[in-house]
């Protein structure tokens, strides 16, 4: 059970790190329009292919932990 909690915490920390990277990329900075469009496309790809699947897996693992904890409490 302790290993499961550790894995979930590692997943949550990873999610927070990804969120920090995405927010840092979206932070407004002075740049040309062309570079801004390129950056927004990069962030969209990062969200679609990296961040969203990891966040979905973390939510699923949290649900699994909740089920395990509730079944072991009985």
Secondary structure, 3 states (H helix, E strand, C coil): CHHHHHHHHHHHHHHHHHHHHHHHHHCCCCCCHHHHHHHHHHHHHHHHHHHHHHHHHHHHHHHHHHHHHHHHCC
